Amino acid sequence: MKYLTTILTILGLYLLVLGCSPKEIECTDDGCPEWNELVTPPIPDDLDIRGDLKTEYFVVPVVSTGSKDDFVHSLNRCIDYLYETLPSDQHIPRELVIAQAAIETGWGTSRFANEGNNLFGIRTFNKDDEWLLPITWDQNKWIGWGVKVYSSRCESVKDYVRILNEVYAYEDFRALRDQGANVYELADTLTSYATRPTYTTLIKDIIKYNIVGVYEL
C-alpha cells in the first residue's frame, strides 16, 4: 500500500507538469503576469522523477514606459532575462543598452516605443514585416524601409543585442569589447548607429550624468 501511494503521488505530479506549457510564456506590453512568476508548483527534490520535469517556467519581462524610473528598472530586468541564456562574451554593457534606448525613445515616451515596441529605432527593409513610419508620413505607402514593429519591447532589446553582436558595422565594437574596453570607449565605436555627428557624445553623457550613480544596475 505504501508503494502504491508513492507511485500515485509521482504520477499525479508528472501529469501536473505535463499540463503546463510552453516553457517561455510570451506576453504583450499591455499586461501579463510578473516577469519572475512561477507558473508551476515546486516539485520536491527528493522525488525520484526525471530531472527535466523540475524545470521552472518564467514569462518574458514587460518593459514599462510609464515613467523614467519604471523604464530603466524594467528594461534592466529585461536585460537580466536575456543574459540568462546569452554567453557572457556577447553581453552589451547594460548602461549602454539603457542609454541608447533612452536616446532613441525619449526615455520610453516615443510613438515607436509605445505603438511599435521598438526601443532602438531599428528599421526593417522587408515590406512583409510589420512596420511604422514617422507620424507625418503616409503609413500605407512602402518607401523601402520602415521602423520595425516587435511583439514586445523586450523582443526589440534582444534584436538590438543581436545586431551589435553580428552586424559588420559594429566589428570595432566587438573587437574593443574583447580587449576589455570600458563602456565609454565602446560608445565611441557606434558612429554608424545614427547620422547625428554628436551621437556618441550624447550616449556617453547619458551614461555619465543620467545612469551611473543614479541607478543600481
C-alpha positions in Angstrom: 0.0 0.0 0.0 2.9 2.4 0.8 4.5 1.8 -2.6 1.1 2.3 -4.3 0.6 5.7 -2.6 4.1 6.8 -3.6 3.6 5.7 -7.3 0.3 7.6 -7.4 1.8 10.7 -6.0 4.6 10.7 -8.5 2.2 10.0 -11.4 0.0 12.9 -10.3 2.9 15.4 -10.2 4.1 14.1 -13.6 0.7 14.8 -15.2 0.5 18.2 -13.5 3.8 19.3 -15.0 3.0 17.9 -18.5 -0.1 20.2 -18.5 2.0 23.3 -18.1 3.4 24.7 -21.4 5.1 26.4 -23.0 8.3 26.9 -21.1 8.6 30.5 -22.1 5.3 32.4 -21.9 5.1 35.3 -24.3 3.0 38.3 -23.3 2.3 41.7 -24.7 3.2 45.0 -23.2 -0.4 45.6 -22.3 -0.1 43.2 -19.5 1.0 39.8 -18.3 2.0 38.0 -15.1 5.0 39.4 -13.2 8.2 38.5 -15.2 9.5 36.2 -12.5 6.3 34.5 -11.5 6.5 30.7 -11.4 3.5 29.1 -13.2 4.2 25.5 -12.0 4.3 24.4 -8.3 7.7 23.4 -6.9 8.5 19.7 -7.1 10.2 18.2 -4.0 13.8 17.5 -4.7 13.6 14.0 -3.0 11.1 12.7 -5.6 12.8 10.2 -8.0 11.4 11.6 -11.3 13.1 12.8 -14.5 15.1 16.0 -13.9 13.5 17.8 -16.9 10.2 17.7 -15.0 11.7 20.1 -12.4 12.2 23.0 -14.8 11.0 26.4 -13.7 8.8 28.4 -16.0 9.3 32.1 -16.5 7.5 34.7 -18.5 9.1 37.4 -20.7 9.5 40.7 -18.7 7.5 43.7 -19.6 9.4 46.9 -20.3 7.3 49.7 -18.8 7.1 53.2 -20.3 5.0 54.7 -17.5 7.9 56.8 -16.1 11.6 57.3 -16.5 12.4 55.2 -13.4 10.0 52.4 -14.4 11.5 52.4 -17.9 15.1 52.0 -16.5 14.2 49.4 -13.9 12.0 47.3 -16.2 14.5 47.5 -19.1 17.2 46.3 -16.7 15.0 43.3 -15.8 14.6 42.5 -19.5 18.4 42.6 -19.9 18.8 40.2 -16.9 16.3 37.9 -18.6 18.1 37.9 -21.9 21.6 37.5 -20.4 20.4 34.3 -18.6 20.9 32.4 -21.8 23.4 34.6 -23.7 27.1 33.8 -23.4 28.8 36.4 -21.3 31.2 37.4 -24.1 28.2 38.5 -26.1 26.8 40.8 -23.4 26.4 44.5 -24.1 27.1 46.8 -21.1 23.7 47.5 -19.7 24.5 51.2 -19.2 25.0 51.3 -23.0 21.7 49.5 -23.7 19.7 51.8 -21.5 21.4 54.9 -22.8 20.7 54.1 -26.4 17.1 53.1 -25.6 16.7 56.4 -23.7 18.0 58.5 -26.6 16.0 56.6 -29.3 12.7 56.8 -27.4 13.0 59.8 -25.1 13.1 57.5 -22.0 10.2 55.4 -23.4 7.9 58.2 -24.5 8.1 57.9 -28.3 5.4 56.6 -30.6 7.7 53.9 -31.9 8.3 52.6 -28.4 4.6 52.6 -27.5 3.0 51.6 -30.7 5.8 49.5 -32.2 7.5 48.2 -29.1 10.7 49.3 -30.8 13.2 50.9 -28.3 16.2 51.4 -30.7 14.8 52.8 -33.9 15.6 49.5 -35.6 14.5 49.5 -39.3 13.3 46.7 -41.5 13.8 46.6 -45.2 11.3 43.8 -45.7 7.9 45.0 -46.8 6.3 41.9 -45.4 7.3 42.7 -41.8 5.1 44.8 -39.6 6.4 48.4 -39.7 5.6 52.0 -38.9 6.7 55.3 -40.4 7.0 58.8 -38.8 3.5 60.1 -38.0 3.5 62.8 -40.7 4.2 60.2 -43.4 1.7 58.0 -45.3 1.6 54.9 -43.2 0.2 52.8 -46.1 3.0 53.7 -48.5 6.1 51.5 -48.5 9.2 53.6 -49.1 11.8 50.9 -49.0 12.1 50.8 -45.2 10.1 51.1 -42.0 10.6 51.2 -38.3 10.2 47.5 -37.3 7.3 46.5 -35.0 8.0 43.9 -32.3 5.8 41.6 -30.4 7.1 43.1 -27.1 9.7 45.7 -26.1 12.0 43.1 -24.6 12.0 41.4 -28.0 13.4 44.6 -29.5 16.2 44.6 -26.9 17.0 41.1 -27.9 17.3 42.2 -31.6 19.4 45.2 -30.7 21.8 42.9 -28.8 21.9 40.6 -31.8 22.7 43.5 -34.2 25.7 44.7 -32.1 26.9 41.1 -31.9 26.5 40.2 -35.6 26.4 43.2 -38.0 29.6 44.1 -39.8 29.2 47.9 -39.0 29.9 47.1 -35.3 33.0 45.0 -35.8 35.1 47.6 -34.0 32.7 47.5 -31.1 33.2 43.7 -30.7 37.0 43.9 -31.1 37.3 46.5 -28.3 34.9 44.6 -26.1 37.1 41.5 -26.5 40.0 43.7 -25.3 38.1 44.7 -22.1 37.3 48.3 -23.2 35.1 50.4 -20.8 31.6 51.5 -21.7 32.7 55.0 -22.9 35.3 53.5 -25.2 32.7 51.2 -26.6 30.2 54.0 -27.1 32.8 55.8 -29.3 32.6 52.9 -31.8 28.8 53.4 -32.5 29.2 56.2 -35.1 27.3 54.1 -37.6 24.2 53.8 -35.5 23.0 57.3 -36.2 23.8 60.1 -38.7 23.9 62.7 -35.9 27.6 63.7 -35.5 27.3 64.1 -31.8 25.5 60.8 -31.2 28.3 59.0 -29.4 29.0 62.0 -27.2 25.3 62.0 -26.3 25.4 58.3 -25.4 28.4 59.0 -23.1 26.7 62.0 -21.4 23.5 60.0 -20.8 25.6 57.2 -19.2 27.7 59.6 -17.1 25.1 62.0 -15.9 21.8 60.1 -16.0 22.6 56.4 -15.3 25.9 55.9 -13.4 25.4 56.8 -9.8 21.7 57.3 -10.4 20.5 53.7 -10.9 21.8 50.4 -9.5 22.0 48.1 -12.4 
